[in-house]
């Protein structure tokens, strides 16, 4: 006797699942990016906004005298964060997914309570959207883009120190980045948020240079590698200056060094359509649709504290 098995392709839960999970997955990917991880993140930026930034110059007085004499200065400045909004529109044929995900749909129950491919789909879309953000945060250029990225902001015209870029190799890496570190202005060199951002290609060569110079040891790295999805971050020997690789500098002949918390990454993570992914089955067109949307941008406080090699 021949048995007929009815493997129903139940997509009714797709929309609900993505509403409950997709936005959080996207936000985790974004906050795990290199620049947002080291910079200051402003989560409620829409359009263009000016963010206040305060610094104080203290003058110390003799504490063995009476009275009150006010001294010192407080400087309140504003950082302009301009943002862009981008979207992703995709559609998938459910019958193509049927063949690939057949084994995952076989349950020990007659009820299709899960959408087995949804997590893989949304996770991959979120990861690629986040990588696009990281690239644009560094490389965006007006008027092609709605804002200038870090590379266009950290220029001598805005007060930054610009030096000549030299690609890192296994033989010159230590000396080249030591020179970049030495160019960081003395008024911020004491800070604990200093970093030199490099491409992955330059980062690999820098690690090799440390090894060749017999300067590669446990003190050259942080403990980021113990966390899932994190990487080890090298340090300039004898300093607290991190060497941080980013996909945002891939293909760019550039380094950027300075106090990373001065970089203000703006995003709209508070509105329902500011940073979101939605996926649903369209019965009328018989396709699965994916809609992603992100709003993000960047601004930098005290650009004179930064160095760019280009």
C-alpha positions, 0 to 999 in steps of 0.5 A: 500500500502506497502512503502519501505524506503531506509536507505542508509548507506553512508560512503563516508564522513567518511575519509574526516570527520576524516581528518578534526577532528580526529587529533585535537580530539586526540591532545586535549585528549593528552594535557588534560592528567595529565602529559602533563598538569603539565609537559613541552611539546615539540611538535616536537620531533622525535626519540631521541633528546636532549633538552637544559635546562638553570639555572642561579646562581646569585651573588648580588653585592653592587649597590652603586658602579661604574664599572662592575664585572661579577659574577655568573654562567650559567649552560646549560644542556641537557635533553635526550628525547627518544620516541616510536611510537605506532599504533592502527589498527582496523576494524569494520563491517558496517552492525553491526554498521547499527543496532546500529546507525539506529535511528541516521541515520534517517534524515529529508533530503534525503541526508546523509551529516553526519557520525553520529557514527564518532565522538563517534568512534574517541573520544573513540579511542582518549581517549584510545590512550591518556590513553595508553600514560599516562600509558607509560609515567610513567611506560615504561621500557627499553628494553621492551619499547623504553624509560624509563618512569618517575618511572625508571628515578626518582631513586637514581642512577640518583640523586633522593631521594628515600623513602619508599612507604606507601599506603595512608589510611583514617587515615594516608594519611595526615602524609604520604604525609606530609613526602613526601613533607618534603623530597623535596629538599630545593633548589626547595621547593619555586617553584610554580610547585611542585606536588606529583603524586599519583594513584587514589586509593591513592588520594581518601584515601588522600581526606578522610584523609583530611576530617577525620582530619578536614583539608578539606576546599575550600583552599585544592583544586584548581578550576579545577573542574569548567572546563569540564573534569577537576578534583579538585586537593588537596594541602598539607595543608599549602603549594602550593604542589599539590596532583595530581592523574594519571592513570599512577600510577594505580597499582603502589606502588609509589609516585613521587614529585618534580617540574613538569615542569622539566619533559619534555614530547616529542611528534611528533605533527607536522608531518602528521603521528606523532600523527594522527587518520584516518578512512575510508571505504574500499570498497574492503574488505567492512569494516571500518578501523581505523588507529591511530599513536602516537609518544611520550616519556619523559625526566627529567631535574635535577632529583636530585630535585625529590623524589620517594616513592616506 
